[in-house]
Amino acid sequence: MRHTGNGIGIPPTNKTLHTTGITVLRIAVGKFVAGWQNWDMLGLMQQIKDEPVGPTYIVAAKVGKEGGV
């Protein structure tokens, strides 16, 4: 992936980034009903900043049935 946006609070660097992670989805009656993601955010931050950084946590919001966060 390429860091081209400000989505994590850091101005774009246009660097090519590499990461690992997993996404798990639960599907019931043909619809997505739940999902979980876990990926190496610390590794991404270290690649973007070119310096050691402490652990970073991004909280994923649960989207309700109304589509709100």
N, CA, C and O atoms as a MOPAC input file, in Angstrom:
PM7 MOZYME 1SCF
protein

 N      0.84400 1    -1.17000 1     0.00000 1
 C      0.00000 1     0.00000 1     0.00000 1
 C      0.89100 1     1.23400 1     0.00000 1
 O      2.07300 1     1.16400 1     0.33400 1
 N      0.31400 1     2.34800 1    -0.37300 1
 C      1.05800 1     3.60900 1    -0.42000 1
 C      0.39600 1     4.60800 1     0.52800 1
 O     -0.83000 1     4.72200 1     0.55100 1
 N      1.19600 1     5.32900 1     1.30800 1
 C      0.69000 1     6.32100 1     2.26400 1
 C      0.43800 1     7.63200 1     1.52000 1
 O      1.33600 1     8.46000 1     1.37000 1
 N     -0.81400 1     7.80500 1     1.05400 1
 C     -1.14800 1     8.97800 1     0.24000 1
 C     -2.16800 1     9.89000 1     0.89300 1
 O     -2.48200 1    10.94600 1     0.34400 1
 N     -2.69000 1     9.51500 1     2.04400 1
 C     -3.72600 1    10.33300 1     2.67900 1
 C     -3.38200 1    10.68000 1     4.10900 1
 O     -2.36800 1    10.23800 1     4.64800 1
 N     -4.24600 1    11.48100 1     4.71600 1
 C     -4.05000 1    11.94800 1     6.08100 1
 C     -4.92700 1    11.15000 1     7.05000 1
 O     -5.26100 1    11.64600 1     8.12600 1
 N     -5.30100 1     9.92300 1     6.68500 1
 C     -6.25000 1     9.13200 1     7.45100 1
 C     -5.79700 1     8.73000 1     8.83600 1
 O     -6.64300 1     8.39900 1     9.66700 1
 N     -4.51800 1     8.74100 1     9.12600 1
 C     -4.03700 1     8.36500 1    10.45500 1
 C     -3.38500 1     9.54500 1    11.17100 1
 O     -2.63400 1     9.36000 1    12.12900 1
 N     -3.67600 1    10.75700 1    10.70300 1
 C     -3.18900 1    11.95100 1    11.37800 1
 C     -1.77000 1    12.36200 1    11.04000 1
 O     -1.20100 1    13.22600 1    11.70700 1
 N     -1.19000 1    11.75500 1    10.01300 1
 C      0.16100 1    12.10200 1     9.58300 1
 C      0.07200 1    12.54000 1     8.12400 1
 O     -0.52100 1    11.82700 1     7.31400 1
 N      0.64100 1    13.69000 1     7.76300 1
 C      0.57900 1    14.12900 1     6.37200 1
 C      1.12000 1    13.05500 1     5.42500 1
 O      2.03500 1    12.31700 1     5.79100 1
 N      0.56500 1    12.96100 1     4.21100 1
 C      0.99800 1    11.94000 1     3.25400 1
 C      2.49500 1    12.01000 1     2.95700 1
 O      3.06500 1    13.09100 1     2.81200 1
 N      3.12800 1    10.81800 1     2.86800 1
 C      4.55400 1    10.74500 1     2.54500 1
 C      4.79500 1    10.11000 1     1.17400 1
 O      5.89600 1    10.18900 1     0.63000 1
 N      3.75400 1     9.47800 1     0.62300 1
 C      3.82700 1     8.75900 1    -0.65800 1
 C      4.78400 1     7.56800 1    -0.59400 1
 O      5.21900 1     7.06800 1    -1.63000 1
 N      5.11200 1     7.11300 1     0.61800 1
 C      5.98000 1     5.94600 1     0.78300 1
 C      5.18300 1     4.67000 1     0.52000 1
 O      3.98600 1     4.60600 1     0.79900 1
 N      5.85700 1     3.66100 1    -0.01600 1
 C      5.27100 1     2.33700 1    -0.14600 1
 C      5.44600 1     1.61800 1     1.18600 1
 O      6.55700 1     1.53100 1     1.70900 1
 N      4.34000 1     1.09900 1     1.73600 1
 C      4.34200 1     0.45700 1     3.04000 1
 C      3.97000 1    -1.01200 1     2.91000 1
 O      3.23800 1    -1.40100 1     2.00000 1
 N      4.47800 1    -1.81800 1     3.82500 1
 C      4.17900 1    -3.24800 1     3.85000 1
 C      3.67500 1    -3.59400 1     5.25400 1
 O      4.23000 1    -3.13300 1     6.25200 1
 N      2.63100 1    -4.40000 1     5.31900 1
 C      2.08200 1    -4.78500 1     6.61600 1
 C      1.46800 1    -6.17900 1     6.54400 1
 O      1.27300 1    -6.73600 1     5.46300 1
 N      1.17400 1    -6.71700 1     7.69600 1
 C      0.45100 1    -7.98100 1     7.79600 1
 C     -0.74600 1    -7.75500 1     8.70600 1
 O     -0.75300 1    -6.83900 1     9.52800 1
 N     -1.74300 1    -8.58700 1     8.55300 1
 C     -2.91500 1    -8.47000 1     9.40200 1
 C     -3.94500 1    -9.52100 1     9.04500 1
 O     -3.71200 1   -10.39700 1     8.21200 1
 N     -5.08800 1    -9.41100 1     9.69700 1
 C     -6.16600 1   -10.35300 1     9.45900 1
 C     -7.50300 1    -9.62400 1     9.58900 1
 O     -7.65100 1    -8.72000 1    10.41200 1
 N     -8.46000 1   -10.02400 1     8.77800 1
 C     -9.82900 1    -9.54400 1     8.87200 1
 C    -10.73400 1   -10.76000 1     9.00700 1
 O    -10.62300 1   -11.71300 1     8.23500 1
 N    -11.62500 1   -10.72500 1     9.98400 1
 C    -12.58100 1   -11.80500 1    10.20900 1
 C    -13.98000 1   -11.21200 1    10.09100 1
 O    -14.29800 1   -10.22400 1    10.75200 1
 N    -14.80900 1   -11.81500 1     9.25300 1
 C    -16.18100 1   -11.35300 1     9.07600 1
 C    -17.14900 1   -12.44600 1     9.48000 1
 O    -16.91000 1   -13.62800 1     9.22900 1
 N    -18.24600 1   -12.04300 1    10.11000 1
 C    -19.32200 1   -12.99200 1    10.40600 1
 C    -20.49900 1   -12.63600 1     9.51600 1
 O    -20.95100 1   -11.49200 1     9.48600 1
 N    -20.98200 1   -13.62600 1     8.79900 1
 C    -22.07600 1   -13.44400 1     7.85600 1
 C    -23.24200 1   -14.30200 1     8.31500 1
 O    -23.07400 1   -15.48500 1     8.61200 1
 N    -24.42600 1   -13.70100 1     8.37300 1
 C    -25.64200 1   -14.43700 1     8.72900 1
 C    -26.73600 1   -14.05900 1     7.74400 1
 O    -26.97700 1   -12.87900 1     7.49300 1
 N    -27.37300 1   -15.03600 1     7.20800 1
 C    -28.46300 1   -14.85500 1     6.25100 1
 C    -28.01000 1   -13.94800 1     5.09600 1
 O    -28.75500 1   -13.07600 1     4.64900 1
 N    -26.79700 1   -14.16500 1     4.63200 1
 C    -26.27900 1   -13.42600 1     3.48800 1
 C    -25.87800 1   -11.98300 1     3.75100 1
 O    -25.64300 1   -11.23100 1     2.80500 1
 N    -25.79400 1   -11.57700 1     5.01800 1
 C    -25.41800 1   -10.19300 1     5.34400 1
 C    -24.24300 1   -10.19600 1     6.32500 1
 O    -24.11500 1   -11.09000 1     7.16200 1
 N    -23.39300 1    -9.18100 1     6.20300 1
 C    -22.32300 1    -9.00300 1     7.17900 1
 C    -22.95800 1    -8.53500 1     8.48500 1
 O    -23.66500 1    -7.52700 1     8.50000 1
 N    -22.71700 1    -9.24800 1     9.56900 1
 C    -23.29500 1    -8.86200 1    10.85400 1
 C    -22.23800 1    -8.45200 1    11.87300 1
 O    -22.56300 1    -7.81900 1    12.87700 1
 N    -20.98700 1    -8.80100 1    11.62900 1
 C    -19.91500 1    -8.40800 1    12.53800 1
 C    -18.57700 1    -8.52600 1    11.81400 1
 O    -18.43900 1    -9.29900 1    10.86600 1
 N    -17.61400 1    -7.76700 1    12.26200 1
 C    -16.29000 1    -7.84400 1    11.66500 1
 C    -15.22100 1    -7.39800 1    12.63700 1
 O    -15.45700 1    -6.54400 1    13.49200 1
 N    -14.04800 1    -7.97800 1    12.50000 1
 C    -12.91100 1    -7.65200 1    13.35000 1
 C    -11.66900 1    -7.52100 1    12.47000 1
 O    -11.50500 1    -8.26600 1    11.50400 1
 N    -10.80900 1    -6.58600 1    12.80100 1
 C     -9.55000 1    -6.43200 1    12.07800 1
 C     -8.41600 1    -6.30600 1    13.08100 1
 O     -8.57200 1    -5.72400 1    14.15400 1
 N     -7.28400 1    -6.85700 1    12.71300 1
 C     -6.07700 1    -6.72900 1    13.51900 1
 C     -4.91700 1    -6.65400 1    12.54600 1
 O     -4.70100 1    -7.58600 1    11.77000 1
 N     -4.16500 1    -5.56300 1    12.57200 1
 C     -3.02300 1    -5.42500 1    11.68200 1
 C     -1.91200 1    -4.67100 1    12.38700 1
 O     -2.12500 1    -4.04200 1    13.42300 1
 N     -0.74200 1    -4.74300 1    11.81900 1
 C      0.48600 1    -4.23600 1    12.44000 1
 C      0.60000 1    -2.71500 1    12.29300 1
 O      1.34900 1    -2.22000 1    11.45100 1
 N     -0.14300 1    -1.99000 1    13.11000 1
 C     -0.12600 1    -0.52700 1    13.04900 1
 C      1.23000 1     0.03300 1    13.49400 1
 O      1.70300 1     1.01900 1    12.92900 1
 N      1.85400 1    -0.58100 1    14.49200 1
 C      3.16700 1    -0.11800 1    14.95200 1
 C      4.18200 1    -0.21200 1    13.81700 1
 O      4.96900 1     0.71400 1    13.61400 1
 N      4.17400 1    -1.31500 1    13.08000 1
 C      5.08500 1    -1.46900 1    11.94800 1
 C      4.85400 1    -0.42200 1    10.87400 1
 O      5.80700 1     0.09000 1    10.28500 1
 N      3.57300 1    -0.09500 1    10.61100 1
 C      3.27200 1     0.94700 1     9.62300 1
 C      3.79400 1     2.30500 1    10.07700 1
 O      4.39700 1     3.03700 1     9.29300 1
 N      3.55900 1     2.64400 1    11.36000 1
 C      4.01000 1     3.93500 1    11.86800 1
 C      5.53000 1     4.05600 1    11.79900 1
 O      6.05100 1     5.12700 1    11.48700 1
 N      6.24000 1     2.97500 1    12.08400 1
 C      7.69800 1     3.01800 1    12.01300 1
 C      8.16300 1     3.22500 1    10.57800 1
 O      9.15000 1     3.92400 1    10.35100 1
 N      7.47700 1     2.63500 1     9.60800 1
 C      7.84500 1     2.82900 1     8.20500 1
 C      7.55800 1     4.25700 1     7.74900 1
 O      8.34200 1     4.83900 1     6.99900 1
 N      6.44000 1     4.82300 1     8.19900 1
 C      6.06600 1     6.18200 1     7.79300 1
 C      7.02200 1     7.20400 1     8.37800 1
 O      7.47300 1     8.10600 1     7.67400 1
 N      7.33800 1     7.07100 1     9.66800 1
 C      8.14300 1     8.08400 1    10.35500 1
 C      9.64100 1     7.87000 1    10.24900 1
 O     10.40800 1     8.77700 1    10.57300 1
 N     10.08700 1     6.69800 1     9.80400 1
 C     11.51700 1     6.39100 1     9.73500 1
 C     12.21700 1     6.55200 1    11.08100 1
 O     13.39700 1     6.89900 1    11.12700 1
 N     11.51200 1     6.30700 1    12.15800 1
 C     12.09800 1     6.39600 1    13.48800 1
 C     11.31800 1     5.47700 1    14.41500 1
 O     10.15800 1     5.16800 1    14.14300 1
 N     11.92700 1     5.04100 1    15.49300 1
 C     11.18900 1     4.20000 1    16.43700 1
 C     10.02800 1     4.97400 1    17.06300 1
 O     10.18500 1     6.13000 1    17.45700 1
 N      8.89000 1     4.34400 1    17.15000 1
 C      7.72800 1     4.95100 1    17.79800 1
 C      7.12800 1     3.94300 1    18.76200 1
 O      7.31100 1     2.73600 1    18.60600 1
 N      6.40500 1     4.44700 1    19.76600 1
 C      5.74100 1     3.57200 1    20.72100 1
 C      4.48200 1     2.98700 1    20.11400 1
 O      4.05000 1     3.42500 1    19.04800 1
 N      3.88800 1     2.00700 1    20.77200 1
 C      2.66000 1     1.40300 1    20.27300 1
 C      1.56800 1     2.43800 1    20.06100 1
 O      1.40700 1     3.35600 1    20.86500 1
 N      0.83400 1     2.28900 1    18.99600 1
 C     -0.26000 1     3.18500 1    18.63700 1
 C     -1.53600 1     2.37000 1    18.56500 1
 O     -1.55600 1     1.28700 1    17.97900 1
 N     -2.58400 1     2.88100 1    19.15100 1
 C     -3.85200 1     2.16900 1    19.14100 1
 C     -4.89500 1     3.02700 1    18.44500 1
 O     -5.06700 1     4.20200 1    18.77000 1
 N     -5.58100 1     2.43600 1    17.49600 1
 C     -6.68400 1     3.11000 1    16.81600 1
 C     -7.94300 1     2.33400 1    17.16900 1
 O     -8.02600 1     1.12800 1    16.93300 1
 N     -8.90500 1     3.01900 1    17.72700 1
 C    -10.13100 1     2.36400 1    18.13900 1
 C    -11.08600 1     2.30500 1    16.95600 1
 O    -11.39100 1     3.32600 1    16.33900 1
 N    -11.55100 1     1.11100 1    16.64900 1
 C    -12.52400 1     0.94100 1    15.57700 1
 C    -13.91500 1     1.16300 1    16.15300 1
 O    -14.26100 1     0.61700 1    17.20000 1
 N    -14.70100 1     1.96600 1    15.46200 1
 C    -16.05800 1     2.24000 1    15.91600 1
 C    -16.99600 1     1.14300 1    15.44500 1
 O    -16.86100 1     0.62500 1    14.33600 1
 N    -17.93600 1     0.80100 1    16.29000 1
 C    -18.94700 1    -0.18300 1    15.93100 1
 C    -20.08900 1     0.55900 1    15.25400 1
 O    -20.65100 1     1.49500 1    15.82300 1
 N    -20.42900 1     0.14600 1    14.05400 1
 C    -21.50200 1     0.78200 1    13.30200 1
 C    -22.79100 1     0.06300 1    13.62700 1
 O    -22.88300 1    -1.15700 1    13.48400 1
 N    -23.80200 1     0.82300 1    14.07000 1
 C    -25.09100 1     0.25100 1    14.42900 1
 C    -25.96300 1     0.00100 1    13.20700 1
 O    -25.56800 1     0.29100 1    12.07800 1
 N    -27.14700 1    -0.53800 1    13.44600 1
 C    -28.07300 1    -0.85900 1    12.37100 1
 C    -28.48700 1     0.38600 1    11.58500 1
 O    -28.78500 1     0.29000 1    10.39500 1
 N    -28.51100 1     1.54400 1    12.23100 1
 C    -28.90700 1     2.78000 1    11.56400 1
 C    -27.77600 1     3.36100 1    10.71600 1
 O    -27.97100 1     4.36600 1    10.03200 1
 N    -26.60900 1     2.74500 1    10.75400 1
 C    -25.47700 1     3.23100 1     9.98200 1
 C    -24.65200 1     4.25800 1    10.72100 1
 O    -23.65300 1     4.74100 1    10.18900 1
 N    -25.04500 1     4.60500 1    11.93900 1
 C    -24.30300 1     5.59800 1    12.70900 1
 C    -23.13400 1     4.97300 1    13.43300 1
 O    -23.04200 1     3.75300 1    13.56500 1
 N    -22.25500 1     5.81500 1    13.89500 1
 C    -21.09300 1     5.33700 1    14.63400 1
 C    -21.32600 1     5.51500 1    16.10200 1
 O    -20.46200 1     5.17300 1    16.91000 1

